[in-house]
Amino acid sequence: MKKKNCITYNVIFDFWLNSKNNIKIQSKLNYEYLILFYLKDNIGNILINKITKEDIYVFFSSIKNKIANSTQKKLLCIIKSSLAYAYSNKYCNYIDVSDLKFKLHKKTIFILSREEQLILESTLKEKINIRKLCLLLCLYTGLRVGEVCGLKWEDIDFSNKSLVVKRTIQRIKNSKNNIDNKTILIESPPKSETSKRIIPIPNFIIDILKKFQQRDTYFLLSNSEKLYDPRYLESFYARILKKCNIKRNKFHTLRHTFATRSIESKMDIKTLSEILGHSSVEVTLKLYVHPTYEMKKTSIEHLVEFMSL
């Protein structure tokens, strides 16, 4: 083994990753990918006992306008955790990065207007098939693309008119040495404990689901026990948007739209938070509920009415 005063941060990254025995495989592969493409050739070659907070600051300054906010947050988590590992194993002195913060630009969230939603729904109901039905299901339950792709018929409770989210399908990097950028399709539990949830299904969707029902062990979208690639559903969604003459947007827009329409219809935040599978009400408010101009206008009008009583 190398002497501790000759070990680089890259070696610590390897040690730290190998110590992560209780995390999901996709999380570990994601860490490997981030280290390989963002950290290895930047701060990775610095000796761990020589690295400073200034080195970390310089690194984040160099990437702040080049990569997504979410990626920056993940990189910061990796750095904090790996430095804590290095310190606890006496590879370096304590480096306090708890106050390391960088201004993140607020993401612009796209939501379908009511008119666009009605056009989309009308198109989905016309000559409906299982893919159209699953898009409709996302629009009325807030399911993520991986969650709807992971649905099996056994997850649909027709008696109680509900579904249970207990798996997700996603495509991940195959390995950290994957120079060809190849990926694999995997089935895994939902992203968190709160993501495992029971969601009511509207009556009109239950009625349509009954017409497509297959064997319990079959995935809805593949009509077999074979995994269904989320990218296929995303591509299908894009084609439907084009047919509807709606501006192209991400699949997650269906989830944003569901959350916003739920608030507009006076659903309480706690209920919405549990349906979306969030860890707290604050997460729901911060990430998915975005008041429209009409909502703001109505709120002001209600205030005036209240003061006139």
C-alpha positions as CSV (number, residue, x, y, z in Angstrom):
1,M,0.0,0.0,0.0
2,K,1.2,3.5,-0.8
3,K,2.4,5.7,2.1
4,K,-0.4,7.9,3.3
5,N,1.6,11.1,2.4
6,C,1.8,9.9,-1.2
7,I,-1.9,9.1,-1.8
8,T,-3.8,11.3,-4.3
9,Y,-7.5,12.2,-4.0
10,N,-8.2,9.8,-6.8
11,V,-7.1,6.9,-4.6
12,I,-9.3,8.2,-1.9
13,F,-12.2,8.3,-4.3
14,D,-11.6,4.5,-5.0
15,F,-11.4,3.7,-1.3
16,W,-14.5,5.7,-0.5
17,L,-16.5,4.0,-3.3
18,N,-15.4,0.6,-2.1
19,S,-16.6,1.4,1.4
20,K,-20.1,2.1,0.0
21,N,-21.6,-1.4,0.4
22,N,-25.1,-0.5,1.3
23,I,-26.1,1.7,-1.6
24,K,-28.0,0.8,-4.7
25,I,-26.0,-0.3,-7.7
26,Q,-27.2,2.6,-9.8
27,S,-26.2,5.1,-7.2
28,K,-22.7,3.6,-7.0
29,L,-22.3,3.7,-10.8
30,N,-23.5,7.2,-10.9
31,Y,-20.8,8.2,-8.3
32,E,-18.2,6.4,-10.5
33,Y,-19.4,8.3,-13.6
34,L,-19.3,11.7,-11.8
35,I,-15.8,11.1,-10.4
36,L,-14.5,9.9,-13.8
37,F,-15.8,12.8,-15.8
38,Y,-15.6,15.7,-13.4
39,L,-13.3,15.1,-10.5
40,K,-10.5,12.7,-11.7
41,D,-8.6,15.2,-13.9
42,N,-9.4,18.2,-11.8
43,I,-8.8,17.8,-8.1
44,G,-8.2,14.0,-8.3
45,N,-4.4,14.3,-8.9
46,I,-3.8,16.5,-5.8
47,L,-2.2,14.7,-2.8
48,I,-5.0,14.1,-0.3
49,N,-2.9,15.5,2.6
50,K,-2.2,18.7,0.6
51,I,-5.7,19.5,-0.6
52,T,-7.3,22.6,0.7
53,K,-10.7,24.3,0.8
54,E,-9.4,26.7,-1.8
55,D,-8.8,23.9,-4.2
56,I,-12.5,22.9,-3.8
57,Y,-13.6,26.5,-4.3
58,V,-11.5,26.8,-7.5
59,F,-13.0,23.6,-8.8
60,F,-16.6,24.7,-8.3
61,S,-15.8,28.1,-9.8
62,S,-14.6,26.5,-12.9
63,I,-17.8,24.4,-13.5
64,K,-20.6,26.6,-12.1
65,N,-21.8,27.9,-15.5
66,K,-21.0,24.7,-17.4
67,I,-23.0,21.9,-15.8
68,A,-26.5,21.4,-14.4
69,N,-27.4,22.5,-10.8
70,S,-28.3,19.0,-9.9
71,T,-24.9,17.7,-11.0
72,Q,-23.1,20.4,-9.0
73,K,-25.0,19.3,-5.9
74,K,-24.1,15.7,-6.4
75,L,-20.4,16.5,-6.9
76,L,-20.5,18.6,-3.7
77,C,-22.0,15.6,-1.8
78,I,-19.3,13.3,-3.1
79,I,-16.5,15.7,-2.1
80,K,-18.0,16.2,1.4
81,S,-18.4,12.5,2.0
82,S,-15.1,11.4,0.6
83,L,-13.2,14.1,2.6
84,A,-15.0,12.9,5.7
85,Y,-13.9,9.4,4.9
86,A,-10.3,10.5,4.3
87,Y,-10.2,12.4,7.6
88,S,-11.7,9.5,9.7
89,N,-9.1,7.2,8.2
90,K,-6.3,9.6,9.0
91,Y,-5.3,10.3,5.4
92,C,-5.6,14.1,5.8
93,N,-6.4,16.8,8.3
94,Y,-10.0,17.9,8.8
95,I,-11.3,20.1,6.0
96,D,-14.4,22.0,6.8
97,V,-16.5,22.4,3.6
98,S,-19.8,22.7,5.4
99,D,-20.0,26.4,4.6
100,L,-19.2,25.8,0.9
101,K,-22.1,27.2,-1.0
102,F,-22.5,28.4,-4.5
103,K,-25.5,30.3,-6.0
104,L,-27.6,27.9,-8.0
105,H,-29.8,29.3,-10.8
106,K,-33.4,28.4,-10.3
107,K,-34.6,25.9,-12.9
108,T,-37.4,27.0,-15.3
109,I,-40.2,24.5,-14.9
110,F,-42.5,24.0,-17.9
111,I,-46.2,23.3,-17.2
112,L,-48.9,22.5,-19.7
113,S,-51.6,25.2,-19.9
114,R,-55.2,24.0,-19.3
115,E,-55.8,24.4,-23.1
116,E,-52.8,22.3,-23.9
117,Q,-53.7,19.7,-21.4
118,L,-57.2,19.3,-22.9
119,I,-55.7,19.0,-26.4
120,L,-53.3,16.4,-25.1
121,E,-56.0,14.4,-23.3
122,S,-58.2,14.4,-26.3
123,T,-55.4,13.1,-28.5
124,L,-54.5,10.4,-26.0
125,K,-58.1,9.2,-25.7
126,E,-58.5,8.9,-29.5
127,K,-57.8,5.3,-30.6
128,I,-56.2,4.7,-27.2
129,N,-53.4,2.1,-26.8
130,I,-51.4,1.1,-23.7
131,R,-48.7,3.8,-24.3
132,K,-51.3,6.6,-24.6
133,L,-53.0,5.2,-21.5
134,C,-49.8,5.3,-19.5
135,L,-49.3,8.9,-20.5
136,L,-52.8,9.7,-19.3
137,L,-52.0,7.8,-16.1
138,C,-49.0,10.0,-15.5
139,L,-51.0,13.1,-16.1
140,Y,-53.5,12.1,-13.4
141,T,-51.1,10.5,-10.8
142,G,-47.8,12.3,-11.2
143,L,-45.8,9.1,-11.8
144,R,-42.2,9.5,-13.0
145,V,-41.3,7.9,-16.3
146,G,-39.3,5.1,-14.6
147,E,-42.1,4.4,-12.2
148,V,-44.8,4.0,-14.9
149,C,-42.4,1.9,-17.0
150,G,-42.0,-0.3,-13.8
151,L,-45.7,-0.9,-13.4
152,K,-47.0,-4.5,-13.6
153,W,-50.6,-5.5,-13.7
154,E,-50.2,-7.0,-10.2
155,D,-49.6,-3.4,-9.0
156,I,-53.1,-2.3,-10.1
157,D,-55.8,-2.8,-7.5
158,F,-59.0,-2.7,-9.5
159,S,-61.2,-3.2,-6.4
160,N,-59.8,-0.2,-4.6
161,K,-59.1,1.7,-7.7
162,S,-55.4,2.4,-6.9
163,L,-51.9,1.4,-7.9
164,V,-48.8,0.8,-5.8
165,V,-45.3,2.1,-6.8
166,K,-42.7,-0.5,-5.8
167,R,-40.2,-0.5,-8.6
168,T,-38.6,1.7,-11.2
169,I,-36.9,1.1,-14.5
170,Q,-33.9,3.2,-15.5
171,R,-30.9,3.1,-17.9
172,I,-27.6,3.6,-16.2
173,K,-23.9,3.6,-17.0
174,N,-22.5,0.1,-17.2
175,S,-19.2,0.7,-15.3
176,K,-16.7,3.4,-14.4
177,N,-14.3,2.2,-17.1
178,N,-17.0,2.4,-19.8
179,I,-15.2,4.3,-22.5
180,D,-17.9,3.6,-25.1
181,N,-20.5,5.3,-22.9
182,K,-22.6,2.1,-22.9
183,T,-25.6,1.8,-20.7
184,I,-27.8,-1.0,-19.3
185,L,-31.4,-1.2,-18.4
186,I,-32.2,-2.2,-14.8
187,E,-35.1,-2.7,-12.4
188,S,-34.7,-1.4,-8.9
189,P,-36.8,-0.2,-5.9
190,P,-38.1,3.4,-6.0
191,K,-35.6,6.2,-5.3
192,S,-36.6,6.5,-1.6
193,E,-38.8,5.0,1.0
194,T,-41.4,7.7,0.5
195,S,-41.4,6.9,-3.2
196,K,-43.0,3.6,-2.3
197,R,-46.6,4.6,-2.2
198,I,-50.2,3.9,-3.0
199,I,-51.9,6.3,-5.5
200,P,-55.7,6.4,-6.2
201,I,-56.6,6.1,-9.9
202,P,-59.5,8.1,-11.4
203,N,-62.5,6.0,-12.3
204,F,-62.3,6.8,-16.1
205,I,-58.7,5.5,-16.2
206,I,-59.6,2.3,-14.2
207,D,-62.3,1.6,-16.8
208,I,-59.8,1.9,-19.7
209,L,-57.2,-0.2,-17.8
210,K,-59.7,-3.1,-17.5
211,K,-59.8,-3.3,-21.3
212,F,-56.0,-3.8,-21.5
213,Q,-55.5,-6.1,-18.5
214,Q,-52.9,-8.9,-18.9
215,R,-51.1,-11.4,-16.7
216,D,-50.2,-10.1,-13.2
217,T,-46.4,-10.6,-13.8
218,Y,-46.5,-8.6,-17.1
219,F,-45.3,-5.0,-17.3
220,L,-48.1,-2.8,-18.6
221,L,-45.9,-1.2,-21.3
222,S,-44.0,-4.3,-22.6
223,N,-47.0,-6.6,-22.4
224,S,-44.5,-9.2,-21.1
225,E,-42.0,-9.8,-18.3
226,K,-39.4,-7.9,-20.3
227,L,-38.3,-4.5,-19.1
228,Y,-39.6,-1.5,-21.0
229,D,-37.0,1.2,-21.8
230,P,-38.2,4.7,-20.4
231,R,-36.5,6.2,-23.5
232,Y,-39.2,4.6,-25.7
233,L,-42.0,6.2,-23.7
234,E,-40.2,9.6,-23.8
235,S,-39.8,9.4,-27.6
236,F,-43.5,8.4,-27.9
237,Y,-44.5,11.4,-25.7
238,A,-42.4,13.7,-28.0
239,R,-44.3,12.4,-31.1
240,I,-47.7,13.0,-29.4
241,L,-46.7,16.5,-28.5
242,K,-45.8,17.2,-32.1
243,K,-49.1,15.8,-33.3
244,C,-50.9,18.1,-30.8
245,N,-48.8,21.1,-31.9
246,I,-47.6,21.6,-28.3
247,K,-44.1,22.9,-27.7
248,R,-41.7,20.1,-27.1
249,N,-41.0,19.5,-23.4
250,K,-39.6,16.9,-21.0
251,F,-41.6,13.9,-19.9
252,H,-41.4,15.3,-16.3
253,T,-43.7,18.1,-17.5
254,L,-46.6,15.6,-16.9
255,R,-45.6,15.4,-13.3
256,H,-45.2,19.2,-12.9
257,T,-48.6,19.7,-14.6
258,F,-50.3,17.1,-12.3
259,A,-48.9,18.9,-9.2
260,T,-50.0,22.3,-10.4
261,R,-53.5,21.2,-11.4
262,S,-53.9,19.5,-8.1
263,I,-53.1,22.8,-6.2
264,E,-55.4,24.7,-8.5
265,S,-58.2,22.3,-7.7
266,K,-57.6,22.9,-4.0
267,M,-55.9,19.6,-3.1
268,D,-54.2,20.0,0.2
269,I,-50.4,20.0,0.1
270,K,-49.9,17.1,2.5
271,T,-52.0,14.8,0.3
272,L,-50.3,15.9,-2.8
273,S,-46.9,15.4,-1.2
274,E,-47.7,11.8,-0.4
275,I,-49.1,11.1,-3.8
276,L,-45.9,12.5,-5.4
277,G,-43.8,10.5,-2.9
278,H,-41.9,13.4,-1.5
279,S,-40.1,13.3,1.8
280,S,-41.8,16.5,3.1
281,V,-44.4,19.1,2.2
282,E,-41.5,21.6,1.8
283,V,-40.1,19.6,-1.1
284,T,-43.5,19.6,-2.8
285,L,-43.8,23.4,-2.5
286,K,-40.3,24.1,-3.6
287,L,-40.0,21.7,-6.6
288,Y,-43.3,21.1,-8.1
289,V,-45.9,23.7,-7.2
290,H,-45.5,26.8,-9.3
291,P,-48.4,29.4,-9.1
292,T,-49.6,30.6,-12.4
293,Y,-50.6,34.2,-13.1
294,E,-54.2,33.3,-12.9
295,M,-53.7,31.7,-9.5
296,K,-52.0,34.8,-8.2
297,K,-54.8,37.0,-9.6
298,T,-57.5,34.9,-8.0
299,S,-55.6,35.0,-4.7
300,I,-55.5,38.8,-4.8
301,E,-59.2,38.9,-5.7
302,H,-60.0,36.7,-2.7
303,L,-58.0,39.0,-0.4
304,V,-60.0,42.0,-1.6
305,E,-63.3,40.1,-1.0
306,F,-62.1,39.1,2.4
307,M,-61.3,42.7,3.4
308,S,-64.6,43.9,2.0
309,L,-66.6,41.8,4.5
